[in-house]
Amino acid sequence: MTQKCDDINKFWHKFQKEVVDSGVSEAMAIWHIKWAKKFAVSLRGKPLRSCSAGDVNRLALERQRKSKSESKLLGRQISDNVNI
């Protein structure tokens, strides 16, 4: 179990580095990591590498329904995340 946790932590660390290296600020990179982790949890066992834009859109719609006040900001941030 510890090895699996280490592997997961390494993955997210590497992902954050890639996001920052792509020109995203450190603060926004942290937001991207939080969003990506929520996205990964929402997949319920589906591997990230097999995800599609439809999976991203589904989560975005679910989040928008939960919080209409965040929907415009969320849409912009998701768009930025997809373009990384």
C-alpha positions in Angstrom: 0.0 0.0 0.0 2.8 2.4 0.8 4.4 1.9 -2.6 1.1 2.7 -4.2 0.7 5.9 -2.2 4.3 6.9 -3.1 3.6 6.2 -6.8 0.4 8.3 -6.6 2.2 11.2 -4.9 5.0 11.1 -7.4 2.4 11.2 -10.2 0.8 14.4 -8.8 4.2 16.0 -8.1 5.2 15.3 -11.7 1.9 16.6 -13.0 2.3 19.8 -11.0 5.8 20.3 -12.4 4.4 19.8 -16.0 1.7 22.4 -15.3 4.1 25.0 -14.0 6.6 24.2 -16.8 3.8 24.9 -19.3 3.7 28.5 -18.0 0.9 28.3 -15.4 1.6 30.1 -12.2 2.3 28.1 -9.1 -1.0 29.2 -7.5 -3.0 28.1 -10.5 -1.0 24.9 -10.7 -2.2 24.1 -7.2 -5.8 24.7 -8.3 -5.3 22.4 -11.3 -3.9 19.7 -9.1 -7.0 19.9 -6.8 -9.3 19.8 -9.7 -7.5 16.9 -11.4 -7.6 14.9 -8.1 -11.4 15.5 -7.9 -11.6 14.5 -11.6 -9.7 11.3 -10.9 -12.0 10.4 -8.0 -15.0 11.1 -10.1 -13.9 8.4 -12.6 -14.6 5.6 -10.1 -11.8 3.3 -11.2 -11.5 4.3 -14.8 -7.8 4.9 -15.6 -6.9 8.6 -16.4 -5.2 7.6 -19.6 -8.5 6.3 -21.0 -10.4 9.5 -20.3 -12.0 11.7 -22.9 -13.1 15.3 -23.1 -16.6 13.9 -22.4 -15.5 12.8 -19.0 -14.1 16.3 -18.3 -17.3 17.9 -19.5 -19.4 15.6 -17.3 -17.6 16.6 -14.2 -17.8 20.2 -15.2 -21.5 20.0 -15.6 -21.9 18.2 -12.2 -19.9 20.9 -10.5 -21.8 23.7 -12.2 -25.1 22.2 -11.0 -23.7 22.2 -7.5 -22.4 25.8 -7.5 -23.8 28.2 -10.1 -21.9 31.0 -8.6 -18.6 29.3 -9.5 -19.6 28.2 -13.0 -18.0 31.0 -15.0 -14.7 30.8 -13.1 -14.8 27.0 -13.3 -15.4 27.1 -17.1 -12.4 29.4 -17.6 -10.2 27.3 -15.4 -11.3 24.0 -17.0 -10.6 25.5 -20.4 -7.1 26.5 -19.3 -6.6 23.0 -17.8 -7.6 21.2 -21.0 -5.2 23.3 -23.0 -2.2 22.4 -20.9 
